Amino acid sequence: MTAGPATAHLLDDMSLVGTGLSKAWTAAIDDWVSAIVSGVGEVPGVTIAAVGGYGRGQLSPCSDLDLLLIHDGSGSVAEVAERIWYPIWDSGMKLGHAVRTVDEAIELASTDLETATSLLDVRWLGGDRRMFADLVERAGALWTDRADRMLPMLGESMRERHSRFGEVAFLLEPDLKEARGGLRDVHSLRWMNQVDGSLLGPSESAGLAGPHDTLLAARVELHRRTGRANDVLLLQEQDEVAPLLSYTDADALMADIAVASRSVAWIEDAVLHRLHVRDSRRRFRSKPVRCGHGIEVLDDTLYLTDEADIEGDAVLPLRVALAAARHDAFVRRSVLDRLAEKSPVLPDPWPDDARDVLVDLLLTGSDAIRVLEALDQVDLISRIIPEWAPNRSRPQRNAYHRFTVDRHLLETAAEAAAIADRVERPDLLVLGALFHDIGKGYSGDHSVVGVELVRRIAARMGYSPSDVEVLAALVRHHLLLPDVASRRDLDDPGTIRFVVDQAGSINTIELLAALTEADSIATGPAAWGSWKAGLVDELAERSCRFLREGDPGEPPETFPTDRHIELLTSGEVVVAIDGHELTVVTFDRPGMFSRVSGALALNGVEILKANVETADGMSLHLMRLGRGVGLEERPEKVISDVEDAIAGRIALRARLLQRSRTYRFQRVTTARPSDPQVVFDNETSAVATVIEVRGPDSIGLLYRITRALADLDIDIKQAKVQTLGHDVVDTFYVNPPNGTKMSGDTYMTEIELAILTAIVADA
């Protein structure tokens, strides 16, 4: 957006960034609009005002220009309106405009929340000042007099908006304006405070300024960067906006945005809680609940009495958190500030009751999240656990993870608490959940780095050496079960032996199984489902049986079954879909796996697992299918394309290339796509070489990889496919033409070259 020469030069002035650009932009627009409305003062009974973001003086480069023309109804206002609107329209600027009398504006504001709040951010631009003053006075009086109606309306509007747009701090691509903790919440809090100045404390009111400026600066530079009125900070724009605001990288930018939005959300929670208490007191009087140690809960609010030993009880912050979680109480900012200022650091080692209180707090589940994040607002978590600090508000910036690192750890602990009755040591489970990714805030492999961190933390907490090592194992191997279950053949005894060698004990495996479920659910919807849960459960159960009996036992269902053998020996071509299982029986020809996977890719259907068997010149492909519009909406078309593909009646490479080009400009879903990698494993399986392929996902990738293997006459016996956000990890159990394992560095180098070339090819 530009307003002719008024603002064109500002976009190129890189000495003006963020809020500085906003102020300069608004000032330039003011000068331009003032010239347009200069003649309005000569017309009696007319005044022009800025409302909304323009009224607040906080324009972004692509913001709408919201103007309100107020008149007394005595003259022809149409001519005045045209004199103002047309020059603005001619400039190409998007104009939001309204023409009303003062009575009309107040009447509309009495029933329309958006109008009522817009009149709270109104600024005179020209015309009759007395009429403008009358509008401001009556709008303020209306807002105050109808507070009992307006505040619930505003609160409900905020909840609906949060439900629709989510929360800024935890979104991969947040809406800086409308999401929870965003700019609109800052405005809403200030509107609420205009009703009752006691709703926002002085420190809270001052505390909104910094977060507001951080969010506004990002919005301003997003507008400058894109030239569009868009408030959603897309992943690909984050890397462009960050240097404009002097951040070292987009991670630093998004961390600051997360901190800012959390502060806004925290203050919002405090204000809404005060409104809740005020409403509750009108209806009934509650009695205080004494929780010991000078902690008291009254009206759903936690207080500290004179009995609280703030300076002498280092465990008091944890006691406060536990009481707040158990009683669903809000911890007042004054309480947190006193604890942050005066409570001592926990000694090394901790008192026994400190560990017990922390574990009890975590076992309250989701109730602990709200309280721990309140403690984190005043840096109390990092005082209790110094190793926590590098993970605070640390973004993960990929579609696979929905939370920042610290919030993910809290969510995982809450999910673990929900299933803690499954294990013998619930305390180790919830602590393992809380610390499993703590190494992400440090350089190096987070699973390895996290081991030393958790050893240090657990020893400081007073755990025995054996318990310390169990916690270390949970951190080191928290990805063991999901990785093995989704990438290796569970029917192969070598797979079970590998897990047993890594985990070492039944207790650790059971804890890892529970941690896997909690971690996956907390990660996001793409990380857990019935298919993955079944694989993890089977792997854990068979590994535990191996430790108890020395034998993992027979798998639940071996491949091929008698029914599969019957299909193979029938000599008939079969293509059938039953739920999420695809069965293909056809003549055994090179590249058949590639043809089937290509046909599925054309229909947007993903493969989770595939088994292959050959006999009597026929091949059987049994595939477990995952998500896909084609599978859900047009299974007949999927079957038809598979039939055409195996018969050679479809130009797979050309069709996939067309599809890839159609979706070439799809949105980026990760800031860090993985580098292509091929790993050979001749140890896990006794009869096959395992090839693990990692790389960025793309349309037809599995088709290209399997076609490359077919070109080298490599026989695929089993495949497992896993998509992690924008990356894939595909695993193939293969044999070379002689039916043995692969050998020879030169041969493997050629295979690696073929696969890596296939990954980066178009189709």
Secondary structure by P-SEA (a helix, b strand, c coil): cccccccccccccccccaaaaaaaaaaaaaaaaaaaacccccccccccccccccccccccccccbbbbbbbcccccaaaaaaacaaaaaaaccccccccccaaaaaaaaaccaaaaaaaabbbbccccaaaaaaaaaaaaaaaaaacccaaaaaaaaaaaaaaaccccccccccccccccccaaaaaaaaaaaaaccccccaaaaaaaaaaaaaaaaaaaaaaaacccccccccccaaaaaaaaaccccaaaaaaaaaaaaaaaaaaaaaaaaaaaaaaaaacbbbbbbbccccccccccbbbbccccccccccaaaaaaaaaaaaacbbbcaaaaaaaacccccccccccaaaaaaaaaaaaccaaaaaaaaaaaaaccccccccccccccccccccccccccaaaaaaaaaaaaaaaccccccaaaaaaaaacccccccccccaaaaaaaaaaaaaaaacccaaaaaaaaaaaaccaaaaaaaaccccccaaaaaaaaaaaccaaaaaaaaaaaaaaaaaaccccccaaaaaaaaaaaaaaaaaaacccccccccccccaaaaaaaaccbbbbbbcccbbbbbcccccaaaaaaaaaaaaacccccbbbbbbcccbbbbbbbccccccccccaaaaaaaaaaaaacccaaaaaaaaaaaaaccccccccccccbbbbbbccccccbbbbbbbcccccaaaaaaaaaaaaacccccbbbbbbcccbbbbbbbcccccccccccaaaaaaaaaaaaaaaaccc
